[in-house]
Amino acid sequence: MNRKLGFFLALIALGTIVAAALAQDRPIFRVKVDMVVLSFTITDNKGHYINGLKPKDFRILEDGIAQKFNTFAEGNKPPVQFAEDGTAKPITITEEGKAEGRSDAFVGTNVFVLYDTSNYMYRGFVYASDAIADFIRGLDRADSVAV
């Protein structure tokens, strides 16, 4: 019985050492997210677009917890920003893509594109490259992209 316990403990120790060695080879990414941009399209059961929706028509939950809106925009209409008290104020955007009254704020989205270049993607690499290029061409002028 003692021999089995010793073998079991040695096996656990070996597993811990192997796990620690494998963990060192893998990069760890930590990200703090202050705001998430959600883009979506609402259609009826016939596929027709539904326009004119307001922020009060939506409820966004994360792990069952309601999240507050910071800004809201529909289509090409100018975005509005929400104050702590819930009032909305239009955001004016300059030619450079900056939001007036907020020198540190840029309108647009930061996009990071990561794609697999291993042998597994050999046959689909051209298609993936074309799809990524088309996606980037469709972004707004104020968006920034890293590939």
N, C-alpha and C positions, 0 to 999 in steps of 0.2 A: 504494500500500500504506500509506503514511504517513497519507494522508487517511482511509482506512478505519479505521485504528487511532484517529485523533483523533475521528472520528465515534462510534466504539464507546465510547471513554472519556467523551465528552460525554453519550452516552445513559445510561451507568451513573451519572454524576454527577446527571443530571436525575432518574433513577429514585430515587436516594438522597434527593434533596431532596423529591420528591413523597411518598415513603414517610415521611420525617420529618414532613412537614406533616400527613399523614393520621394519623400516630400521635399527634400533639398533640391532635387532636379526639376521640380515643377515651380514655375513662377507663381507668386501670389499677387493678385490684383485686389486692391482695396479702393473703393470709390465712395465718396460722400455725395449724395444726390440731394440738392436743395429744391429742385423743381424738375418736373417731368413734363415734356410736351406730348400731348395726345392729339393725333390727327385722325379724324374718322369721317365717314360719309353715312348719312342716314337715308334709307330708301323705304318705300312702302312695299307691300307684297307683290306689286307689279313691276318693281324696279325703278319707279319714278323717285327722283330726289325730293326730299322734304326740306324746305328752306324756312327761314324765319324763326328757328328755335332760339331760345334764350338760355342763359346759364341755369335759371330756375327749373328748366325742363330736364336737367341732367343731375345725376347723383353719382359721384365717383367714390369708390370704396377701395381701400387697401387693407387686406386682411380683416375685412368687416368694419373698418374704421372709416368714417366719412372724411374726405379730403376737401380742402377749400380751394377755390379757384383763385389764381393770381391774375391771369389775363384770359380774355375770351375773344375770339374772332370768328366770323363766318365768311367763307369765300374770300373775295377781294375787299371786303369792307375793312375799315381801320379797326385795329384791336382796341379793347377797353381794358383798363386796369381796375382792380377792385381794392378798395381801402379796407381796413380792419372792420369798419362799421358796416361793410357790405355795399357801400355806394360805388357806382361805376363812373370812371372818368376816361374819356378818349385819350389814347396815346398818339401823339403826333410824331411821325417818322420823317427825318430829314433825308436829303438826297444820299447821304453817306450811309444810310441804314441805321443811324443812331436814333434812340428815342429821346425826344426833347424833354428837358427837365431831369434826365437821368444820364449823367455823363458817362457812367460806367456801364450802361446797359446798351446792348445791341439787339436789334430785332433780328430774328433769324434763329436757326438751329445749328448746333455743332453736331456734325455727322462723322462718325468713325466707321469706316468700312473695313472689316476683316474678312478675308476669305482664304480658303484652303488651297495651297499651291502644291500639295503633296501628290504623289503618283496616283492616289485614289481619285483625284479630280482630273486626271489626264484627259479623258474624253470630254468632260464638261467644262474644261478651263476656258475655251473660246466663248462658250455660251455665257458663262459666269462673267467673264470680262465685258462682253457686250451688254449684259443686263446691268452691271454696275455702272458702265459709262452712260447708258440711257437714264438710269436713276439719277446720276449726278447732273446730267444736262437738264433734268426736270426740276432741280432745286431752285429756290429763289436766289436773287443776287446777294442778299444779306446772309445767306447760309454759308458756313464754312465746312470744308470737307478734309478729312485725313484718310489716306488709304494705306 
